[in-house]
Amino acid sequence: MQKRILALLLALVLVLGLLPLGAFAEEEAPTTEPTAAQTVATEPETEPTQTESAEQGETTSPTLVGSAMQQEQTAELTEAAPAEDADAAASPEPVIVTDLPAFVPVKTGDPCTLTVTAEGTGTLTYQWYACSDNVYKGNKIKNATGASYSPATLKEEIAYYYVEITNTEEGKTPTMVRSAIVKVGVSDDGTGTFSETPVITSDVHDLEDVVLPWNSLKGREFNFSIKELGMTSLSYQWYKNTERSYEGAEAIPGATKGYYHIRGTTVLGTNYYFCEITNTLEDGITRSTRTAIGSLTIKAPEKMEFGIVIGEEPVGAGRCAPAGRSGGRHGRSFPGSRTLRRSGGKS
């Protein structure tokens, strides 16, 4: 019996030796009044707010934080994947080795060839465009699909050209680049430049005399033409004089077109006309020139078959008087007018 008790005690000692002593220690009961902090600590716990949970998660849950960061990184990689796929599906841009110059002067009728050289990883194609200004808003030139293009030079003009170059790799989206815009100036002197002062190509000249009463109803017109290349903003003003001179001429009100039309009239005599042409540049500076002086003469007939009332009125407003009379049909004369009679007629 004693042996069995000793065996049990020995087993108990072995077990107690393997366990920590604190496992069998009882907590001592508090002997003093609990403090305010202890009172708060012993109150029932409430569920933490979202902010508290986030703070606790950041400070006490590194595993959760790391997991969230991995999820965000995975999402970013997932979003970026389509862009990478799109870039991988596009052909590389072609590289322009030799671009178009800014300006090419050409003499009228001489040949002109514009050329670019480019390199690409796939198949290169070309399309040329023509435009009226230095902007990429041109019209496609039919059949101009090579690395070179030869524009027409049959007349004086200023034109602009550029080419689009496309690189296409098999199974990928084509990629296009544009060349520089070249200004081609075609001029008779070969400089490709034009005067800012208006250049008259067809000038004013004397008009055929008007012999009354025939042709009195027919209007007469002075006109001219200028080279508009190099012009920015054109304006016109016609002048009238009683002698063939620019000095003392008076501006004709409302005569501000590129021509001047004179209605039929019965006013005898000769008057002289010319036009001042002004080109206003973008900075407000003006360049002007004058046309030649043209004349218009109204004559009386050499042999009068009947009287003609002349005055300041245009034909249609004036009236004719029969030969031998001093005025109109009832013998009245017109104010400010006189009557021409037949040769040898009585006064």
C-alpha positions as CSV (number, residue, x, y, z in Angstrom):
1,M,0.0,0.0,0.0
2,Q,2.8,2.4,0.9
3,K,4.6,1.6,-2.3
4,R,1.5,2.6,-4.4
5,I,1.2,5.9,-2.5
6,L,4.8,6.7,-3.1
7,A,4.4,5.9,-6.8
8,L,1.5,8.3,-7.1
9,L,3.4,11.0,-5.3
10,L,6.4,10.5,-7.6
11,A,4.1,10.8,-10.6
12,L,2.5,13.9,-9.2
13,V,5.9,15.5,-8.7
14,L,7.0,14.8,-12.2
15,V,3.8,16.3,-13.6
16,L,4.2,19.4,-11.4
17,G,7.8,19.8,-12.6
18,L,6.7,19.9,-16.2
19,L,4.0,22.6,-15.8
20,P,4.7,26.3,-15.0
21,L,4.1,27.3,-11.5
22,G,1.8,30.2,-12.6
23,A,-0.6,27.7,-14.0
24,F,-1.8,26.8,-10.5
25,A,-1.4,30.3,-9.1
26,E,-4.7,32.0,-8.2
27,E,-5.2,35.7,-8.7
28,E,-5.2,37.7,-5.6
29,A,-8.3,39.5,-4.8
30,P,-8.0,43.3,-4.7
31,T,-7.7,44.6,-1.2
32,T,-8.3,48.3,-2.0
33,E,-11.0,50.3,-3.7
34,P,-10.7,50.2,-7.5
35,T,-9.4,53.4,-9.2
36,A,-11.4,55.3,-11.8
37,A,-9.3,53.8,-14.5
38,Q,-9.8,50.4,-13.1
39,T,-13.6,51.1,-12.9
40,V,-13.6,52.1,-16.6
41,A,-11.6,49.0,-17.4
42,T,-14.1,46.7,-15.7
43,E,-17.1,48.2,-17.5
44,P,-18.6,46.1,-20.3
45,E,-16.8,46.5,-23.6
46,T,-18.6,48.1,-26.5
47,E,-18.0,47.4,-30.1
48,P,-15.2,49.6,-31.6
49,T,-16.0,52.2,-34.1
50,Q,-14.8,52.1,-37.7
51,T,-12.0,54.6,-36.9
52,E,-11.0,52.6,-33.9
53,S,-11.0,49.3,-35.8
54,A,-8.9,50.9,-38.5
55,E,-6.4,52.2,-35.9
56,Q,-6.3,48.9,-34.2
57,G,-5.9,47.1,-37.5
58,E,-3.0,49.4,-38.4
59,T,-1.2,49.0,-35.1
60,T,-2.1,45.5,-33.9
61,S,-2.8,43.6,-37.2
62,P,0.3,43.9,-39.5
63,T,-0.8,40.7,-41.2
64,L,-4.1,42.4,-42.2
65,V,-2.3,45.5,-43.4
66,G,0.1,43.6,-45.5
67,S,-2.7,41.6,-47.0
68,A,-4.6,44.8,-47.9
69,M,-1.5,46.4,-49.5
70,Q,-1.0,43.2,-51.6
71,Q,-4.6,43.4,-52.7
72,E,-4.2,47.0,-53.8
73,Q,-1.0,46.3,-55.7
74,T,-2.6,43.3,-57.4
75,A,-5.6,45.6,-58.4
76,E,-3.2,48.2,-59.8
77,L,-1.3,45.6,-61.8
78,T,-4.6,44.3,-63.1
79,E,-5.7,47.8,-64.2
80,A,-2.4,48.5,-65.9
81,A,-2.4,45.2,-67.8
82,P,-4.8,46.4,-70.6
83,A,-2.7,49.5,-71.3
84,E,0.4,47.4,-71.7
85,D,-1.5,45.1,-74.0
86,A,-2.6,48.1,-76.0
87,D,0.9,49.4,-76.4
88,A,2.2,46.0,-77.3
89,A,-0.5,45.9,-80.1
90,A,0.5,49.2,-81.7
91,S,3.2,49.5,-84.3
92,P,6.2,51.7,-83.4
93,E,6.1,55.3,-84.8
94,P,8.1,55.7,-88.1
95,V,11.2,57.8,-87.8
96,I,11.6,60.7,-90.3
97,V,15.3,60.8,-91.2
98,T,15.1,63.7,-93.8
99,D,12.2,66.1,-93.3
100,L,10.8,68.7,-95.7
101,P,12.4,72.2,-95.7
102,A,10.5,75.2,-94.5
103,F,10.6,77.0,-97.9
104,V,11.3,76.1,-101.5
105,P,11.5,78.8,-104.2
106,V,10.7,77.8,-107.8
107,K,10.7,79.6,-111.1
108,T,7.5,79.4,-113.1
109,G,7.6,76.3,-115.3
110,D,10.6,74.7,-113.6
111,P,10.3,71.2,-112.1
112,C,10.0,70.9,-108.4
113,T,10.2,67.6,-106.3
114,L,9.6,67.3,-102.6
115,T,11.1,64.3,-100.8
116,V,11.2,62.8,-97.3
117,T,13.1,59.7,-96.1
118,A,11.8,57.6,-93.2
119,E,12.5,54.4,-91.4
120,G,10.1,51.9,-89.7
121,T,9.9,48.4,-88.3
122,G,7.1,47.5,-90.6
123,T,5.6,48.6,-93.9
124,L,5.8,52.3,-94.6
125,T,3.0,54.1,-96.5
126,Y,2.7,57.8,-97.6
127,Q,-0.1,60.3,-98.3
128,W,0.6,63.9,-99.4
129,Y,-1.6,66.9,-98.6
130,A,-1.9,70.4,-100.1
131,C,-3.1,73.4,-98.0
132,S,-3.5,77.1,-98.4
133,D,-1.9,78.0,-95.2
134,N,0.8,76.8,-92.8
135,V,-1.6,74.5,-90.9
136,Y,-2.3,70.7,-90.9
137,K,-5.7,71.1,-92.5
138,G,-4.9,70.1,-96.1
139,N,-6.7,68.3,-98.8
140,K,-5.6,64.8,-99.8
141,I,-3.7,64.8,-103.1
142,K,-4.9,62.0,-105.3
143,N,-2.3,59.3,-106.2
144,A,0.4,61.1,-104.2
145,T,1.3,58.1,-102.1
146,G,5.1,57.9,-102.5
147,A,8.1,59.3,-100.6
148,S,8.3,62.1,-103.2
149,Y,5.8,64.5,-104.7
150,S,6.2,67.0,-107.6
151,P,3.7,69.9,-107.5
152,A,2.7,71.9,-110.5
153,T,4.6,75.1,-111.3
154,L,2.8,76.4,-114.3
155,K,1.7,79.7,-112.7
156,E,2.8,82.0,-110.0
157,E,1.5,80.9,-106.6
158,I,2.2,80.1,-103.0
159,A,1.2,76.7,-101.8
160,Y,1.9,74.5,-98.7
161,Y,2.4,70.7,-98.6
162,Y,3.0,68.0,-96.0
163,V,3.0,64.2,-96.0
164,E,1.7,61.6,-93.5
165,I,3.9,58.5,-93.0
166,T,2.4,55.4,-91.5
167,N,4.2,52.4,-90.1
168,T,2.3,49.0,-90.0
169,E,3.6,45.8,-88.4
170,E,1.8,42.6,-89.1
171,G,-1.0,42.0,-86.6
172,K,-0.5,45.4,-84.9
173,T,-2.3,48.8,-85.1
174,P,-0.7,51.3,-87.7
175,T,1.0,54.4,-86.3
176,M,1.3,57.7,-88.2
177,V,3.5,60.8,-88.1
178,R,3.4,64.0,-90.1
179,S,6.3,65.7,-91.8
180,A,7.0,69.4,-91.5
181,I,4.9,71.8,-93.7
182,V,6.8,73.2,-96.7
183,K,6.0,76.5,-98.3
184,V,6.5,76.4,-102.1
185,G,6.7,79.8,-103.8
186,V,6.4,79.8,-107.6
187,S,7.4,83.2,-109.1
188,D,8.5,84.5,-112.5
189,D,11.8,85.6,-111.2
190,G,12.5,82.4,-109.3
191,T,12.8,84.0,-105.9
192,G,9.4,82.6,-104.7
193,T,8.7,85.9,-102.9
194,F,6.2,88.6,-103.8
195,S,6.1,92.4,-103.2
196,E,4.0,93.7,-100.3
197,T,3.3,96.7,-102.5
198,P,0.5,96.1,-105.0
199,V,1.8,95.2,-108.5
200,I,-0.4,96.2,-111.4
201,T,-0.5,93.7,-114.2
202,S,-3.2,95.4,-116.3
203,D,-3.6,99.2,-116.0
204,V,-6.3,101.9,-116.4
205,H,-6.4,103.4,-119.9
206,D,-8.4,106.1,-121.8
207,L,-11.9,105.2,-122.6
208,E,-13.5,105.7,-126.0
209,D,-15.0,109.1,-126.5
210,V,-18.8,109.4,-126.2
211,V,-20.4,111.4,-129.0
212,L,-23.9,112.6,-128.1
213,P,-26.6,111.6,-128.6
214,W,-25.5,108.2,-129.8
215,N,-24.0,106.0,-127.0
216,S,-25.1,108.5,-124.4
217,L,-27.0,105.8,-122.6
218,K,-24.1,103.3,-122.6
219,G,-22.1,103.2,-119.4
220,R,-18.3,103.3,-119.3
221,E,-16.0,101.5,-116.9
222,F,-12.4,101.9,-115.7
223,N,-10.8,98.7,-114.4
224,F,-7.4,97.2,-113.8
225,S,-5.9,94.0,-112.3
226,I,-3.1,93.4,-109.8
227,K,-1.0,90.5,-108.6
228,E,-2.7,89.4,-105.4
229,L,0.1,87.1,-104.3
230,G,1.8,88.7,-101.3
231,M,-1.3,90.8,-100.5
232,T,-2.8,90.8,-97.0
233,S,-5.8,93.1,-97.1
234,L,-6.6,95.2,-100.1
235,S,-8.6,98.5,-100.3
236,Y,-9.4,100.8,-103.2
237,Q,-10.2,104.5,-103.6
238,W,-11.0,106.2,-107.0
239,Y,-10.2,109.9,-107.7
240,K,-11.4,112.3,-110.3
241,N,-9.7,115.4,-111.8
242,T,-10.3,117.9,-114.5
243,E,-6.7,117.5,-115.9
244,R,-4.4,114.6,-116.4
245,S,-2.6,114.9,-113.0
246,Y,-2.6,113.2,-109.6
247,E,-2.4,116.7,-108.0
248,G,-5.6,118.3,-107.1
249,A,-7.7,115.2,-107.7
250,E,-10.7,114.6,-105.5
251,A,-11.8,111.3,-104.0
252,I,-15.1,110.1,-105.4
253,P,-17.5,109.2,-102.5
254,G,-18.4,105.5,-102.5
255,A,-16.0,104.6,-105.3
256,T,-14.1,101.9,-103.3
257,K,-14.1,98.9,-105.5
258,G,-11.6,97.4,-107.9
259,Y,-13.3,99.1,-110.8
260,Y,-15.3,102.3,-111.5
261,H,-18.4,102.4,-113.6
262,I,-19.7,105.7,-115.0
263,R,-23.3,105.9,-116.1
264,G,-24.4,107.4,-119.4
265,T,-24.3,111.2,-119.2
266,T,-24.9,114.3,-121.3
267,V,-22.2,116.4,-119.5
268,L,-19.8,117.6,-122.2
269,G,-16.1,117.7,-121.5
270,T,-13.2,115.5,-120.4
271,N,-12.6,114.1,-116.9
272,Y,-9.7,112.0,-115.7
273,Y,-9.8,109.1,-113.3
274,F,-7.4,106.9,-111.4
275,C,-7.4,104.5,-108.4
276,E,-5.2,104.3,-105.3
277,I,-4.6,100.7,-104.2
278,T,-3.6,100.0,-100.6
279,N,-2.3,96.8,-99.1
280,T,-2.6,96.7,-95.2
281,L,-0.2,94.3,-93.6
282,E,-1.0,92.3,-90.4
283,D,1.0,94.8,-88.3
284,G,-1.1,97.7,-89.7
285,I,1.6,99.0,-92.0
286,T,0.3,100.0,-95.4
287,R,1.8,99.8,-98.9
288,S,0.1,101.8,-101.7
289,T,0.4,102.4,-105.4
290,R,-1.6,104.3,-108.0
291,T,-3.0,103.2,-111.4
292,A,-2.4,105.2,-114.6
293,I,-4.7,108.0,-115.3
294,G,-7.6,107.3,-117.7
295,S,-9.8,109.8,-119.4
296,L,-13.4,109.9,-120.6
297,T,-14.6,112.6,-123.0
298,I,-18.2,113.5,-123.8
299,K,-18.5,115.3,-127.2
300,A,-21.2,117.0,-129.1
301,P,-22.0,115.7,-132.6
302,E,-20.4,117.4,-135.6
303,K,-23.7,117.7,-137.4
304,M,-26.8,118.3,-135.3
305,E,-30.1,116.8,-136.5
306,F,-31.9,117.9,-133.3
307,G,-31.2,119.7,-130.2
308,I,-29.9,118.1,-127.0
309,V,-30.4,119.3,-123.6
310,I,-27.2,118.9,-121.6
311,G,-26.6,119.4,-117.9
312,E,-25.6,117.5,-114.8
313,E,-28.4,114.9,-115.1
314,P,-27.6,111.4,-116.3
315,V,-29.3,110.4,-119.5
316,G,-32.8,109.4,-118.8
317,A,-33.3,112.2,-116.3
318,G,-32.5,114.8,-119.0
319,R,-34.7,115.6,-122.0
320,C,-34.2,116.4,-125.7
321,A,-35.6,119.4,-127.6
322,P,-36.4,119.4,-131.3
323,A,-34.3,121.5,-133.6
324,G,-35.1,125.2,-133.7
325,R,-36.7,125.3,-130.3
326,S,-35.3,126.8,-127.2
327,G,-36.5,124.3,-124.8
328,G,-38.8,121.3,-124.2
329,R,-41.8,120.3,-126.2
330,H,-43.8,123.4,-125.0
331,G,-40.9,125.8,-125.6
332,R,-39.7,125.9,-122.0
333,S,-36.0,125.8,-121.3
334,F,-34.5,123.5,-118.6
335,P,-32.8,125.2,-115.7
336,G,-29.1,124.9,-115.7
337,S,-29.0,123.6,-119.3
338,R,-28.5,124.8,-122.9
339,T,-29.7,123.6,-126.3
340,L,-27.4,122.5,-129.0
341,R,-28.8,123.3,-132.5
342,R,-28.3,121.9,-136.0
343,S,-25.4,123.4,-138.0
344,G,-26.7,126.5,-139.8
345,G,-29.9,126.6,-137.7
346,K,-31.4,129.9,-136.6
347,S,-30.7,131.0,-133.1
